[in-house]
Amino acid sequence: MNHNDPEFDHDPSRRKFLATTAMAGAVLGIAPLTLMGSSHAQQTQKRETNMKTRKLGTMEVSELGAGCMSISSNYGPPADKAQGIATIRAAHAKGVTFFDTAEVYGPYTSELLVGEALEPIRNEVKIATKFGFNVEGDGAPLSTPAQIKKVAEASLKPVPCPLG
């Protein structure tokens, strides 16, 4: 991130953040419609895009990230598995290389869906997953070292996505 760049905004206000994520959500909602006639190979093929990138520590990711919470839970019923996978892959085809999920979304179904959708292109993307709640208990905060190790290891295991 270049702080001398005139496009760099020094005001990370909540309103601007929400406006940006709302626009990203709209793009992700429309993107699958453009790919309905595409084959699986075309959906996973890297395309030239105008997507800008940013540095997060040592990682370079797309300026827009894809939040995957609502695909599997939280705002109405979960999406059909094939539609969810197509949406995530369409975002990548448009240049998105940063995807966000969490064990609490579903619970677990978002991580599984994101993992399955991005498996063919896993070397081209970065996935952020969040944890810190007792998902299998009362939902209370739980970020002990043992729990961190448990959820990190569980998020790396290949498991088929249970969504229909």
Buried (B, 14 or more C-beta within 10 A) or exposed (E): EEEEEEEEEEEEEEEEEEEBBEEBEEBBEEBBEEBEEBEEEEBBBEEEEEBEBBEEEEEEBBBBBBBBBBBBBEEEEBBEBEEBBBBBBBBBBBBBBBBBBBBBBBBBBBBBBBBBBBEBBEEEBBBBBBBBBEBEEEEEEBEEEEBEEEBEEBBEEEEEBEBE
